[in-house]
Every structure is written in C-alpha cells, then in structure tokens.
C-alpha cells in the first residue's frame, strides 16, 4: 500500500454524483491519500496505518517536528486514490496495472481505515471509493510525506 500524508489545518472531500455532497471533513490533522497495490494484504494495511498514526510531523513546544498524529490528537481523513500507482515507464499516459481491482482494494482500504481508527482511538473520516471526488485542503507547513509498505525506505 502507498500513502501520501499531508499535514493540514483542515480538509474535506465532496462526492460529485449529479449533486455535491460532503462525505468527510476534518480540522487540524492529516489528509491521507491511499492506494492499494495488487499484491497487498491486511499486513500492509496494518503497517501503513501504524506508520501514519505514529508519523512525527507535528511541532512540539520547541517548534520541532517531534509529535505524532496520534499524540497530537489531530483528525484524519483517508481518501482512496488508485492513481498513486500510476506508472510512466512507457510514454506519457500512466498505466495503472499495479493498482488493485475494486474487489481487492475496497476491503483493504476499509482495513486501513479500521487499523488507523484503532491506532488513533477515534473515527477517521473518509472519501467514497470509486466516486468522482473533490478534495479540499489547507496545507500546514506544507508537510507532505510518502509511505509505501513495499518500499519502506522512501
């Protein structure tokens, strides 16, 4: 699994399905864009949720990034985004052949959210899998971190 974490002052996600409806909204915390790869398992979801919850990117009393999302009490908004596995190896049109099909991705995205809720001890807001969404955010910093359960060195 792959995630892009953005520290935010606030974030929201609206689904556009003939109308506009807000499906998730948070105050200060983290917006997490999440993608599931074909070979991912629940272990990947658990590792990624723990990594995101314990990511020390919030400032302590000395202005240093020493506080985790979990310890800050911040909110989280998780939005599925299969395009994080876009491959540009050939040409200019991305290939998404590494992105898991919905029958695999939906349950693992759900598992990620469940694991993150358990780590944070609170509800995690979410987007709507497969929907056309508009994501709005106010970056805080900006601070943006990429985490990947298969490439743990990035």
Secondary structure by P-SEA (a helix, b strand, c coil): cbbbbbbcccccccccccbbbbccccccbbbbbbbbcccccaaaaaaaaaaaaacccccccccccccccccccbbbbbbbbcccccccccccccccccccccaaaaaaaaaaaaaaaaaacbbbbbcccccbbbbbbbccccbbbbbbcccccc
